[in-house]
Amino acid sequence: MPGGRLTQQERQQIALGLADGLAYAEVARRLDRPTSTITREVMRNGGPTAYRADLAHRATERRAHRRRATLPRGQGAVAQGHGRDPEAVREYEEAFTTLLMHQGLPKMMARVLTCLFIADAGSLTASELVQHLQVSPASVSKAIAFLEEQGLIRRQRDERRRERYFVDDDVWYQSTIASARGIAQVAETARKGVDVLGPGSPATVRLENIARFSDFISESIFRAAEQVREILYAKPTSPDGTGEAGSAHG
């Protein structure tokens, strides 16, 4: 599988594939590239209906030029050190951000959450986020407020009285539980529609099926999340079988 940046010829092939209605996976297969590379390329450059190879290529060159000009600023805050390749880290950061956007997070919220995920400390200050992402403090503040409201991050002051933003070890558990609650609400709302529309109609049957399906999915998610959490965070057993005080959190 070839590495490195997409060439202008590859971008032209992407544009042709989109025009022919090909799925990202098929375009990726023809170019011998990961599907995530094609998805990220298209979403970053106008989406499937507005993608143009020439504009995408010029935009990539401009972004690369800006990164070279600003790379020394703020790069120590997020996922550097440990012998890591800065370019590989940046590519991974973009891929994870794109994934979160596909999951429904707005772009800035996805960028901030990804920064926190890949920071070794699991926490950053607002100024570190502003410097790393090269965005305004207001953009970071808005993203932080949204993520905190969703239960994805928390904040606390450090020894220098600065606010730091954290992702906890069980952030994905909390997010999964929130998703399960949302599905359960769909079931509840669909079931109310059955009462409103009355029994026997095609719409009622449809809503009943939605409610049953959503009930089953939400209950399965709740159950699986709790089981996995118990396994991941189980306390190790001591030699005498009584259990230790430590946990998987460390």
Secondary structure, 3 states (H helix, E strand, C coil): CCCCCCCHHHHHHHHHHHHCCCCHHHHHHHHCCCHHHHHHHHHHCCCCCCCCHHHHHHHHHHHHHHHHHHCCCCCCCCCCCCCCCHHHHHHHHHHHHHHHHHCCCCHHHHHHHHHHHHCCCCEEEHHHHHHHHCCCHHHHHHHHHHHHHCCCCEEEECCCCCEEEECCCCHHHHHHHHHHHHHHHHHHHHHHHHHHHCCCCHHHHHHHHHHHHHHHHHHHHHHHHHHHHHHHCCCCCCCCCCCCCCCCCC
